[in-house]
Amino acid sequence: MGYRLLPGFTVPQDTIDIQINQEGQVFVKIDGQVALQNLGQIQIANFINPAGLEAMGDNLLLETEASGAAIVGNPNSENFASIRQGAVENSNVNVVDEITRLITAQRAYEMNSQVISTSDDMLATITQLR
């Protein structure tokens, strides 16, 4: 179970299904009723400088002076993302790129290690010549 939305929604006791559309509208299907009942609207926030948000852990971010004030609006409207019920957020990491960078860094380390070993051998040889 995740964190609660503010302001929250009161879900009736006899609810048998909850649906959230891409615009953030929350609908419930109540036992014995055919039509869905609209409980309310979820809103989301954008920031002028998202990099200025302070990470609090557990995917929570805190507004700061650097991030600017929150710009609140309805999902799937202009300049706002949509909501996807039941979807899991994708990773921000491109695995192929990261493995390629790791291999490149490992090869550079091995080459530098080889250069140091060779220069160490050369210094040992020079020392023995004296």
N, C-alpha and C positions, 0 to 999 in steps of 0.2 A: 504494500500500500504506500502511495506516495504522499506528498505534501498537499494540504488543502488549498483550494483556490480562494482568493479573497475578492469580492464577497462570495460566500458559499451559496450552494443551492440546497434547498430542502427537498429531498426525494421522498415521495409518498411511500408508505409501508407496503402497499400492494403492487409496487412496480415490478414488472417481470423482464424489462429490457431498457437499457439506456443507450441512446445513439447521439453522437456529436458529429455534425456535418462540417464541411471544410470552412464554412463561414463562422464556426464557433458556436452555433446554436445548439443548445442541449435539449433533447427530446426524450421523453420516457413513454413507455408503453405500459399502461395500467391494466391489471387483470380485469377482464370483462368489458374493456373498451376497445373499439376498433381504431379510432383515430389516435395519433400520437399527441401528447401534451407537451407544449413548449415551456421549459422551466426557466430559460433565460439565455443570456449571451456571455460567452467567454471573450475577454479582450486580451490582447497581447501588447507588448511594449517594444519599441525600437529606440535606439540611442544614436545620437549624432556621431559619437566616437565609441563604438563597442569595445575597442581595445583598452579604454580607460576604466572599464568596469573592474571592481575588485572581486577576485575569486574568493568565495567563502568556503569552498569544498562542497562535495555532493552535488555538483552542477549548479550550485547557487551563486549568483552574482549580485553585487551590491552597487548601487548607483553612487558615483563620486563626482566631484567637480570636473574631473578630466573627461568623464563620459558624457556629461551634459544631462539635462533633465530628460525623463522618460517621455516619449511621444506615444500615447496610448491610442489604439484603434481596433477596429474589428478585423479578424483574420480574413484573408482572401480579398481584401480591398486594396486600393492603390498603396504601394510601398510596404505592405504587410504580407507575411507568409500565410499559408493556409494550414489548417489543422488536419491531421490524419489520425483518426481513432484507431487504436490497436497497433499502430506502427512503432517500430523501434528506431531510434535515431542511428544513422550510419556513423561510422568512425570518421574522424577528420584526417586519418592517416592513410596515405597511399602505400600499401605494403610493398609493391614492386619498387617504387622509388626509394623507399627506406632501405630495402635489402641491397639495392644497387649502391647507395651511399655507404652502407656498411662494408661492402666488399671493396669499394674504392678506398675507404679509410684503412681497412686491413692491409691492402696491398701497399699503400703509402707507408704504413708503419713498418711492414716487412722490409721495404726498400731502405728506409732510414736506418733500421736496425742493421742491415747489411752494410751500409756506408760506414756506420760507426764501428762495426767489427773490422772492416777493411782498414780504416784509418788507425785503429788500435794495433792491428798487425803491422802496419807500416811503421808506426812509432816504435814498436818492439824491435823491428829489424834495424831501424836507425840507431837505436840505443845499443844494440849488440855490435854495430860497426865501429863504435868509438873505442 
